[in-house]
Amino acid sequence: MSEIRPTDATAIHTTEAWQVQRIEDGLAAAREGRVRPADVVFAEIAAKHGWACGLPPA
């Protein structure tokens, strides 16, 4: 098992903190009805970039 240095623990905690906040924000948005279907969002991104079927050119 590798040794965890204080800087490592801080980095891990910071990453977890922003991830938790992002999840909480997403749940709040869903409760408020501010979430759109992923296929609609992906279709808009594809149209913006001129991709067919939502995929980047091969």
N, C-alpha and C positions, 0 to 999 in steps of 0.2 A: 504494500500500500504506500502511495506517495505521500510525502509530507505536505500539508496545506499551510501555506504562509498567510499572514494577515492580509496581504494585498490580494491574494487569490480569493479569500473568503469575501472580501469587500466587493470584488468584481462579480462573484457569483450572486451575492445579495442584490447588487445593483441590477443585474440582468433580471433576476426574479421579480424585483419590484416593478420594473417597467412592464414586464409581461403580465403581472397581476393587474396593474392599472389598465392595460389595454383590454384584458378580458372583462374587467368590471365595466369599462366604458362601452364595450360591445354589448354586454348584457343589458345595460341601461338603455342603449339605443334600441335594442330589440323590444324591450318593454314599452318604449315610447313609440314604436312603429316606424322608426327611422332606418330600417334595414331593407335593402332591395335584394331581390333574387340574384344570386351569383351569375346565372346565365345572362341576365340583362346587363350586368356590369361588364362581364367579359365580352359580350357582343359590342358594347359601346367602345371598349378598348380596341377591339379588333377593327371596327369601322374607322376609328381615329387613325390607326396605323395602316389601313388598307389591306388587312389580312383577310383571307378567305377562310370561312369556317372557324374563325377565332384563333387560328394558329399562325405563328410567324412563318414567313417563307422558308422553305427547306434549303 
